[in-house]
Amino acid sequence: MDKDVRLLGVAQGWPFQEKKGSAFYHLFRKLGESKQMVEVADFNMPMTIRRLFLLSNFSTNKLRWKVKDQVDVHRYRYASNLAQRAIDEADSNYNSVLQIGSDFKVGSKKALGMKGLPLFSFHDNNFISYAKSLPNGVLDNRRKELAYHFERDVYRDLSSIFTMSKTLRESFILDFGIPEDKVVYAGFGSPFNSQDVSGKDYGSRNILFIASHSFEAKGGRDLVKAFRKARKSVPSLTLTLVGRDWGINEPGVKCIGFLDKRNAKDLLLYQRCFEEASIFVLPSHKEAFGEVFIEAMSYGLPCIGTRTGVMPELIEGNAAGYVVNPGDIDHLTSLICDLVGAERDLKRMGENGIFAVDSEYQWSTVTSRIVSQVKKFI
């Protein structure tokens, strides 16, 4: 007899996730629509407490301050108490629990254990993957050890771990020593429906770059340098930068400020940027998942990323573009010059991206994998 899955979702800052339309929000919404998630147990840290944790990690180096706060296990433990309280207050008839991430722990709680409920988590990243993306010396060994052990304890209590990417799944297995059958690749759903690109003009020679923050870390400086060099060979080449006004004012470059996809007018302009481009380039130095690549593929845009994180999986794994080494401006330049004039190749890669979105990057596919695994434990 088939068992009904009745998940309790556990998330920190759920209203914020909903407001920004995060991947976690779309996952929970899809599970809710199918009646397989009956409630979301949300918790928020009081602002005063949050500021105290932030101050306790103060550093004159902004990046070090941010990273110290990001991996603060004292904050994780406080959040764990809040999460457990939120579960206590949930009044739905749930038979399994799905938490977002690993910066809080609920598996050791007696009340949850007494109910005999299986516990799962969903991830776009983990500590080791995050730490590998940091410059040397930013995070001291003691903090690394504390964060690693906290996460490992979280994973020990889980029935299964769901990941957004196959690359991240490998990290859980290799970096944390978690058994292969415990880590399940669930995937990610495209924010946009795939578009009909049969009439798309791949001869526009317009490069699109999107980043709402961290221009340098996202490879923005590298791309601008490559663009300047490529434009000497391809004078008609243009570059559209979306995210904010980065202070770049030079021939062929168009800067568009931040576009809020929750705003109908901004969303139309955002989508038009994809429609008018012939190639999407984000030579990021680090990328936890890279949702924007899936957005670009939804519009039939070939992609150029870097050989880090999940980008090789998303781009070359789907034959939807190419990756270069981070900071390799010469290779990026030559690749741009080769591709912008090869319209047939661009169309082929764009169609491959569309196929990947339709066949793999759908929330219905993600939820089906999750529900199938959960059923094994209820």
C-alpha positions in Angstrom: 0.0 0.0 0.0 1.4 3.4 -1.0 2.0 5.7 1.9 1.1 9.4 2.0 4.0 11.7 2.5 3.2 14.5 5.0 6.3 16.6 5.4 6.9 19.3 8.0 9.2 21.9 6.4 11.7 23.6 8.8 13.3 26.9 7.6 14.9 29.9 9.1 13.6 33.3 7.9 10.8 31.8 5.8 9.2 35.2 5.0 12.5 36.3 3.5 12.8 33.2 1.4 9.3 33.8 0.1 10.0 37.5 -0.5 13.0 36.8 -2.6 11.5 33.8 -4.3 14.4 31.5 -3.4 14.9 28.0 -4.6 13.9 26.7 -1.2 10.7 28.7 -1.3 9.8 27.2 -4.7 10.6 23.7 -3.4 8.3 24.0 -0.4 5.6 25.7 -2.5 5.6 22.9 -5.0 5.5 20.3 -2.2 2.6 22.2 -0.6 0.7 22.4 -3.8 0.8 18.6 -4.1 -0.3 18.2 -0.4 3.0 16.5 0.4 4.1 19.3 2.7 1.5 20.1 5.3 3.2 23.0 7.2 6.3 25.1 7.3 7.8 25.6 10.8 9.5 28.9 10.5 11.8 30.6 13.0 13.6 33.9 13.1 16.4 35.0 15.4 15.6 38.2 17.3 17.3 41.2 15.7 19.1 42.1 18.9 20.6 38.6 19.3 21.5 38.5 15.6 23.4 41.8 15.9 25.2 40.5 19.0 26.5 37.5 17.1 27.5 39.7 14.2 29.5 42.0 16.5 31.1 39.1 18.3 32.7 38.1 15.0 33.9 41.6 14.1 37.0 42.0 12.0 38.5 45.0 10.2 38.7 42.8 7.2 35.2 42.8 5.7 35.5 39.4 4.0 36.9 37.8 7.2 34.1 39.3 9.2 31.5 38.0 6.8 33.0 34.5 6.8 33.4 34.3 10.6 29.8 35.2 11.0 28.7 32.7 8.3 30.3 29.7 10.1 29.6 30.7 13.7 28.6 27.5 15.4 27.5 29.4 18.5 24.8 31.0 16.3 24.0 27.6 14.8 23.4 26.2 18.3 21.1 29.2 19.2 19.2 28.7 15.9 18.9 25.0 16.8 16.9 25.8 19.9 14.7 28.1 17.9 14.1 25.4 15.3 13.2 22.9 17.9 10.7 25.3 19.4 9.1 25.9 16.0 8.7 22.2 15.6 7.0 21.9 19.0 4.6 24.6 17.9 3.6 22.8 14.7 0.2 21.4 14.9 -0.2 19.5 11.6 -0.4 15.8 11.3 3.1 15.3 9.7 5.0 12.0 9.4 8.4 13.3 8.2 10.6 16.4 8.5 12.5 18.3 5.9 14.9 21.1 7.0 16.7 23.6 4.8 20.5 23.5 5.1 22.7 22.5 8.0 23.1 25.6 10.1 20.8 24.3 12.8 20.2 20.9 14.3 17.0 19.2 15.3 17.7 15.5 15.0 18.9 14.9 18.5 15.7 16.4 20.1 13.9 13.8 22.2 10.5 14.8 21.2 11.3 14.2 17.5 13.0 11.0 18.3 10.1 9.7 20.4 7.8 10.2 17.4 10.0 8.0 15.4 10.0 10.5 12.5 12.5 10.4 9.7 14.5 13.6 9.2 15.8 14.9 5.9 17.7 18.0 4.6 17.9 19.9 1.3 21.1 21.7 0.3 22.6 24.0 -2.3 26.0 23.9 -0.5 27.9 22.5 2.5 30.7 23.7 4.7 33.6 22.0 2.8 32.4 23.2 -0.5 32.0 26.7 0.9 35.4 26.7 2.5 37.1 25.6 -0.7 35.8 28.7 -2.4 37.5 31.1 0.2 40.9 32.7 -0.3 43.7 31.3 1.8 43.9 32.7 5.4 40.4 34.0 5.6 39.2 31.2 7.9 41.4 29.9 10.7 41.7 26.2 11.4 39.9 26.2 14.7 36.8 27.7 13.1 37.0 25.3 10.2 37.1 22.4 12.7 34.2 23.6 14.7 32.0 24.2 11.7 32.9 20.9 10.1 32.1 18.9 13.3 28.8 20.7 13.7 27.7 19.9 10.2 28.9 16.3 10.5 26.7 15.9 13.7 23.7 17.3 11.8 24.2 14.8 9.0 24.6 11.9 11.4 21.0 12.3 12.5 19.5 12.5 9.0 17.7 9.7 7.2 18.7 11.2 3.8 20.4 14.3 2.4 19.0 15.9 -0.8 21.3 18.0 -3.0 20.7 20.5 -5.7 23.6 19.2 -7.8 25.5 16.0 -8.5 28.7 17.9 -7.8 27.5 18.7 -4.3 26.4 15.1 -3.8 30.0 14.0 -4.4 31.2 16.5 -1.9 29.0 15.0 0.9 30.3 11.5 0.0 34.0 12.4 -0.3 34.4 15.3 2.1 32.1 14.1 4.9 32.4 10.3 4.4 28.6 9.9 4.2 27.4 6.6 2.6 26.4 7.0 -1.0 22.9 5.6 -0.5 22.2 8.3 2.1 22.9 11.2 -0.3 20.3 11.7 -3.0 20.7 14.1 -6.0 17.3 15.9 -6.1 18.1 18.7 -8.5 16.7 22.1 -9.1 13.8 23.6 -10.9 14.1 26.4 -13.5 12.4 29.7 -12.4 11.3 30.2 -16.0 9.5 28.0 -18.5 11.7 27.1 -21.5 11.2 29.5 -24.4 10.6 28.9 -28.1 13.9 30.0 -29.6 13.2 28.8 -33.2 13.3 32.4 -34.4 16.1 33.7 -32.0 18.8 35.9 -33.5 22.1 34.4 -32.4 23.9 37.1 -34.5 23.3 40.0 -32.1 26.9 39.6 -30.7 25.6 40.8 -27.3 27.1 39.3 -24.2 25.0 39.2 -21.0 26.4 39.2 -17.5 24.1 39.2 -14.4 25.3 39.6 -10.7 23.4 41.4 -8.0 26.5 41.6 -5.8 30.2 40.7 -5.6 31.1 42.0 -9.1 34.8 41.0 -8.8 34.1 37.5 -7.2 31.5 36.8 -10.0 34.2 37.5 -12.6 32.9 40.8 -13.7 36.3 42.5 -13.8 37.7 39.5 -15.7 34.8 39.7 -18.3 35.2 43.5 -18.8 39.0 42.9 -19.5 38.2 40.1 -21.9 35.5 42.1 -23.6 37.9 45.0 -24.2 40.3 42.7 -25.9 37.7 40.8 -27.9 36.1 44.0 -29.2 39.4 44.8 -30.9 38.7 41.8 -33.1 34.9 42.1 -33.1 34.1 45.8 -33.1 30.3 45.1 -33.1 30.5 43.2 -29.8 28.4 44.6 -26.9 28.2 43.8 -23.3 25.1 44.1 -21.0 25.8 44.2 -17.3 22.8 43.5 -15.0 22.7 43.8 -11.3 23.6 47.4 -10.4 25.6 50.3 -11.7 29.1 49.1 -11.4 30.6 52.4 -12.5 31.7 51.1 -15.9 31.3 53.7 -18.7 32.9 52.7 -21.9 32.0 52.0 -25.6 29.8 48.9 -26.1 29.0 48.4 -22.4 25.4 48.9 -21.2 24.8 48.9 -17.4 21.4 48.1 -16.1 20.7 48.5 -12.4 19.3 45.9 -10.0 16.1 44.3 -11.4 13.6 42.9 -8.9 12.0 39.8 -10.5 9.1 40.2 -8.1 8.2 43.4 -9.8 6.3 42.9 -13.1 8.1 45.8 -14.9 11.5 44.7 -13.8 10.8 41.1 -14.6 9.9 42.0 -18.2 13.1 43.9 -18.6 15.1 41.1 -17.0 13.6 38.6 -19.5 14.2 40.9 -22.4 17.9 40.9 -21.5 18.0 37.2 -22.1 16.0 37.5 -25.3 18.4 40.1 -26.8 21.6 38.4 -25.9 23.5 35.8 -27.9 25.6 34.4 -25.1 25.6 34.5 -21.3 29.0 34.8 -19.5 29.5 34.6 -15.8 33.2 33.7 -15.2 32.6 33.5 -11.4 35.5 32.6 -9.0 33.0 30.6 -6.9 29.4 29.5 -7.4 27.3 27.4 -4.9 24.7 26.5 -7.5 24.4 29.1 -10.3 20.6 29.4 -10.7 21.2 32.2 -13.3 22.8 29.6 -15.7 19.5 27.7 -15.7 17.7 30.9 -16.3 19.9 31.6 -19.3 19.5 28.1 -20.6 15.7 28.5 -20.4 16.1 31.3 -23.0 18.3 29.2 -25.2 21.5 31.1 -24.3 24.8 29.3 -24.5 26.8 29.8 -21.4 30.4 30.4 -20.4 31.4 29.8 -16.8 34.5 28.7 -15.0 35.9 25.3 -14.0 34.8 25.6 -10.4 31.9 24.4 -8.2 28.8 23.2 -10.1 29.4 25.2 -13.3 31.1 22.3 -15.3 28.1 20.1 -14.4 25.5 22.6 -15.5 27.2 23.9 -18.6 29.5 21.3 -20.1 27.5 18.5 -18.6 24.6 19.6 -20.7 26.6 20.6 -23.8 25.2 24.1 -23.3 28.5 26.0 -23.4 32.1 26.0 -22.1 34.0 26.6 -18.9 37.5 28.3 -18.5 39.8 28.4 -15.5 38.9 31.3 -13.1 40.9 34.4 -14.0 42.1 33.1 -17.4 41.3 36.2 -19.4 43.1 35.2 -22.5 41.2 31.9 -22.8 37.9 33.8 -22.1 38.7 36.4 -24.8 39.5 33.8 -27.5 36.4 31.8 -26.6 34.1 34.8 -26.9 35.7 35.7 -30.2 35.2 32.2 -31.5 31.7 31.8 -30.4 30.0 35.1 -31.2 30.6 34.5 -34.9 29.5 30.9 -34.9 25.8 31.3 -35.0 25.1 27.6 -35.8 27.1 26.5 -32.8 25.4 29.0 -30.6 22.0 27.7 -31.7 23.0 24.1 -31.1 24.2 24.8 -27.6 21.1 26.9 -26.9 18.9 24.0 -28.0 20.8 21.7 -25.7 20.2 24.1 -22.8 16.5 24.1 -23.6 16.4 20.3 -23.6 18.2 20.2 -20.3 15.7 22.6 -18.7 12.7 20.6 -20.0 14.1 17.2 -19.1 16.0 17.8 -15.9 15.5 21.2 -14.3 11.9 21.1 -13.3 10.5 21.3 -9.7 8.1 18.5 -10.4 11.2 16.3 -11.1 12.8 17.5 -7.9 9.8 16.8 -5.7 9.2 13.4 -7.3 12.8 12.3 -6.3 12.3 13.7 -2.7 8.9 12.1 -2.2 10.1 8.7 -3.6 13.0 8.7 -1.1 10.9 9.8 1.9 8.4 7.0 1.3 11.2 4.5 2.1 11.3 5.7 5.7 7.6 6.3 6.7 
